[in-house]
Amino acid sequence: MKQNVTALLEELEALAQKLHVVIVYEKIRSIHPRMGGLCRIKGEYRLYIEKKSSISERVALLLESLSLFDLEDIFIAPKTRELLLAKQVENQGRHRVLPGATP
């Protein structure tokens, strides 16, 4: 099971790279109990992830963030695409959009 989650993490990190999203693993100091988040700085998307987060927490944050992007023209393994599509539906229900994007 851990190998599957690790493989999923690697696939999502590779997808982030294709989308030109910089992933930054570092200690996050926040009053909110979050493991990180996606932001846009000078036109560049950055995903900050708490460096002490578990693999499953990293996967969850990557799925949440990457599902905000248009993934239609990018090859993604079928099971991973299913996870991302499910998250996209959830994002639409919560009216989540890319940081800096015009609705």
N, C-alpha and C positions, 0 to 999 in steps of 0.2 A: 504494500500500500504506500509506504513512504517513497518508494522509487517512482510510483505513478505521480505523486504530488510533486516530487522533485523534477520529474520530466515535464510536468505541466508548468511549473515555475520557469524552467528554462525556455519552454516554448513561448510563454507570455513575455519573457524578457526579450526574446528574439523579435517578437511581434512589435514590442515597444520600439525597438531599434528601427524596424521597417517604417514605423509611423513617425520617426524622428522625435521620440519622447525620451528625454534623458532621465535615467533612473538614478536617484541619489540615495544611497543608504547611509544614514547618519543618525546621531542621537537627536531626538526631537523633544524639545521642551515645550510643553503646552499645558494649559489648564483643562483642555478637553481630552477625554480618553480615546484619542485616535492614534492609529499606527502610521499615519501619514496622509498624503493627499496630493492631488494634481493641481498644478497652477501654471500660469503662463507668464513668463518674464521676458520682456523685450521680444515678443513674438515666438519664443521657444517654450515648448511644453516641457515641464519638469514634474516628475513624480517623486516626491520625497517619501521614503519608507524608513520607519524606525529600524535601526540596525540590529536591535535585540528582538525584533519580532520573529515569530515562528514562521516556518515555511507556509503553513496553511493561512496565516494572517497575510503574508506577502501575496500569495495567490489570490486571496479575496480582494485585496486592494488593487492588484493589477487587473483583475476581472472587472471590478467596479469602474476603474478609470479608463481602461482601453475600450470598454463597451460604449463609451461616449463618442468614439470616432466612427467614421464611415469605413466599414470593413468589407464592403461588398466586392471590391476588386482585388482583394488580397487573399492568397491561398492560406487557409488555416485548416488544420486537421479537423475532421468532422466532429469529434467529441468536444474539442475545444471551442469550435464554432457554436455548438449547441449551448455551451455554458455562457458564451458571450451574448448570444441572442436572447437567452433567458434574462440576463442582466440588462440588456437593452430594453426589454419590455418593462422590467422593474423601473429603470431610469425614466422611461416615458411616463409611467404612472406617478412618479414623484417629481416630474418636470425638471429633471436634471439635464444640464447641457454642458458642453465644453466651456471651460473658463475662457472668457474673452470672445466667445462666439456670439453672433447676433441671432436671436431667436426667430 
